[in-house]
Amino acid sequence: MKRKPSGVGLVFLLVVLLAGGAQAFEIFFWQHDNNLGVQDPVYNTRLTSTQSLVRALNELDLDYTLNRNMPNDLSDYDVVMTSLSFYCPG
């Protein structure tokens, strides 16, 4: 079953392509999930949503900062990412 690309993914890809051609850009990835994993059928292992997205950034050979703490000043970063897809508050 083929999935259509999400709008967020397309916007991110557009930002990466446009910003990457002009100059280097800084990505901050805020790891704000609860480490809930799901079985990844491609790699046949359990991955959290953060691990899956970080793997994609690594395969695209993009430099990023990964941290559980949100910095007070985000003005140093061109792109701020987080994944809440499996986040369960409480």
ROKE-477678 format. One record per residue (C-alpha): residue number from 1; residue in one letter; x, y, z negated. Coordinates in Angstrom, 3 decimals. Example, Ala and Ser with C-alpha at 12.3 -4.5 7.8 and 13.67 -1.06 7.14 Angstrom:
REM residues 2
<1,"a",<12.300,-4.500,-7.800>>
<2,"s",<13.670,-1.060,-7.140>>
//
This chain:
REM residues 90
<1,"m",<0.000,0.000,0.000>>
<2,"k",<1.494,3.317,1.069>>
<3,"r",<1.133,6.334,-1.175>>
<4,"k",<0.929,9.895,0.045>>
<5,"p",<3.654,12.148,-1.339>>
<6,"s",<2.472,14.278,-4.216>>
<7,"g",<2.270,18.037,-3.883>>
<8,"v",<4.735,18.524,-6.722>>
<9,"g",<7.238,16.239,-5.035>>
<10,"l",<6.927,18.095,-1.757>>
<11,"v",<7.367,21.476,-3.454>>
<12,"f",<10.452,20.210,-5.288>>
<13,"l",<11.900,18.805,-2.069>>
<14,"l",<11.260,22.120,-0.330>>
<15,"v",<13.012,24.021,-3.134>>
<16,"v",<15.953,21.615,-2.990>>
<17,"l",<16.309,21.892,0.769>>
<18,"l",<15.965,25.672,0.941>>
<19,"a",<18.089,26.484,-2.086>>
<20,"g",<20.704,23.833,-1.360>>
<21,"g",<21.490,25.177,2.079>>
<22,"a",<22.100,28.703,0.880>>
<23,"q",<23.998,28.144,-2.351>>
<24,"a",<24.440,25.791,-5.267>>
<25,"f",<21.563,25.781,-7.724>>
<26,"e",<21.200,24.752,-11.333>>
<27,"i",<18.647,22.118,-12.372>>
<28,"f",<17.565,21.626,-15.973>>
<29,"f",<15.723,18.386,-16.729>>
<30,"w",<13.895,18.489,-20.041>>
<31,"q",<13.575,14.929,-21.331>>
<32,"h",<10.264,15.233,-23.134>>
<33,"d",<8.787,11.770,-23.062>>
<34,"n",<8.355,9.020,-25.615>>
<35,"n",<10.588,6.453,-23.864>>
<36,"l",<7.588,4.385,-22.786>>
<37,"g",<8.755,2.200,-19.949>>
<38,"v",<7.006,0.512,-17.067>>
<39,"q",<8.152,-2.354,-14.912>>
<40,"d",<9.817,-1.060,-11.752>>
<41,"p",<9.141,-3.524,-8.911>>
<42,"v",<11.994,-2.200,-6.755>>
<43,"y",<14.786,-2.591,-9.318>>
<44,"n",<13.026,-5.363,-11.282>>
<45,"t",<13.688,-3.663,-14.609>>
<46,"r",<11.875,-1.497,-17.143>>
<47,"l",<12.323,2.231,-16.572>>
<48,"t",<10.961,5.297,-18.282>>
<49,"s",<9.657,8.096,-16.109>>
<50,"t",<12.735,10.165,-16.971>>
<51,"q",<15.090,7.342,-15.996>>
<52,"s",<13.285,6.950,-12.696>>
<53,"l",<13.521,10.668,-11.843>>
<54,"v",<17.146,10.902,-12.977>>
<55,"r",<17.952,7.944,-10.730>>
<56,"a",<16.394,9.839,-7.804>>
<57,"l",<18.437,12.968,-8.599>>
<58,"n",<21.604,10.858,-8.763>>
<59,"e",<20.838,9.203,-5.419>>
<60,"l",<20.360,12.673,-3.908>>
<61,"d",<23.763,13.584,-5.406>>
<62,"l",<22.336,16.602,-7.219>>
<63,"d",<23.962,18.092,-10.293>>
<64,"y",<21.628,18.637,-13.228>>
<65,"t",<21.576,19.120,-16.990>>
<66,"l",<19.543,16.556,-18.941>>
<67,"n",<18.624,17.405,-22.517>>
<68,"r",<15.896,16.610,-25.063>>
<69,"n",<16.087,20.171,-26.443>>
<70,"m",<14.648,23.040,-24.445>>
<71,"p",<17.110,25.941,-24.346>>
<72,"n",<15.937,29.334,-25.551>>
<73,"d",<17.019,30.971,-22.301>>
<74,"l",<16.115,29.273,-19.027>>
<75,"s",<17.324,32.132,-16.842>>
<76,"d",<20.534,30.208,-16.065>>
<77,"y",<18.533,27.572,-14.190>>
<78,"d",<16.902,27.757,-10.771>>
<79,"v",<14.770,24.631,-11.257>>
<80,"v",<13.265,23.313,-14.505>>
<81,"m",<11.851,19.789,-14.468>>
<82,"t",<10.150,17.539,-16.968>>
<83,"s",<8.176,14.344,-16.808>>
<84,"l",<5.082,13.824,-18.920>>
<85,"s",<3.564,11.002,-16.899>>
<86,"f",<3.737,8.453,-19.710>>
<87,"y",<3.725,10.902,-22.630>>
<88,"c",<1.391,10.020,-25.484>>
<89,"p",<1.134,12.836,-28.032>>
<90,"g",<1.036,11.927,-31.658>>
//
